[in-house]
Every structure is written in structure tokens, then in C-alpha cells.
């Protein structure tokens, strides 16, 4: 038996649109986590520098 339904373009466009949103969310979340980590590490290094003095 051959294909019953031809491949529909709207579903593939919707999938690409969803994939784009997913990638954007991952990028923003990664930047957010990186920002928190770098702020925590700079705070810890300032505290440790004050303790060493």
C-alpha cells in the first residue's frame, strides 16, 4: 500500500516553529544559569579575598 495521506506542510512548519521556541528557551535558560553562577563565583572570590587579608 502506498501513502494514504500526503505529507502536510503545516505540521512540519509547526514543528519547526516549536523547535525554534525550544532552542530559544534553552539558550535563555543557559544564559540565566551562567549569569547566576558567575555572580555567585565573583561574590565568593570577593569574600575569600577579604578573609585572606
Contact map, one row per residue, 1 for C-alpha under 8 A:
11100000000000000000000000000000000000000000000000000
11110000000000000000000000000000000000000000000000000
11111100000000000000000000000000000000000000000000000
01111100000000000000000000000000000000000000000000000
00111110000000000000000000000000000000000000000000000
00111111000000000000000000000000000000000000000000000
00001111100000000000000000000000000000000000000000000
00000111111100000000000000000000000000000000000000000
00000011111110000000000000000000000000000000000000000
00000001111111000000000000000000000000000000000000000
00000001111111100000000000000000000000000000000000000
00000001111111110000000000000000000000000000000000000
00000000111111111000000000000000000000000000000000000
00000000011111111100000000000000000000000000000000000
00000000001111111110000000000000000000000000000000000
00000000000111111111000000000000000000000000000000000
00000000000011111111100000000000000000000000000000000
00000000000001111111110000000000000000000000000000000
00000000000000111111111000000000000000000000000000000
00000000000000011111111100000000000000000000000000000
00000000000000001111111110000000000000000000000000000
00000000000000000111111111000000000000000000000000000
00000000000000000011111111100000000000000000000000000
00000000000000000001111111110000000000000000000000000
00000000000000000000111111111000000000000000000000000
00000000000000000000011111111100000000000000000000000
00000000000000000000001111111110000000000000000000000
00000000000000000000000111111111000000000000000000000
00000000000000000000000011111111100000000000000000000
00000000000000000000000001111111110000000000000000000
00000000000000000000000000111111111000000000000000000
00000000000000000000000000011111111100000000000000000
00000000000000000000000000001111111110000000000000000
00000000000000000000000000000111111111000000000000000
00000000000000000000000000000011111111100000000000000
00000000000000000000000000000001111111110000000000000
00000000000000000000000000000000111111111000000000000
00000000000000000000000000000000011111111100000000000
00000000000000000000000000000000001111111110000000000
00000000000000000000000000000000000111111111000000000
00000000000000000000000000000000000011111111100000000
00000000000000000000000000000000000001111111110000000
00000000000000000000000000000000000000111111111000000
00000000000000000000000000000000000000011111111100000
00000000000000000000000000000000000000001111111110000
00000000000000000000000000000000000000000111111111000
00000000000000000000000000000000000000000011111111100
00000000000000000000000000000000000000000001111111110
00000000000000000000000000000000000000000000111111111
00000000000000000000000000000000000000000000011111111
00000000000000000000000000000000000000000000001111111
00000000000000000000000000000000000000000000000111111
00000000000000000000000000000000000000000000000011111
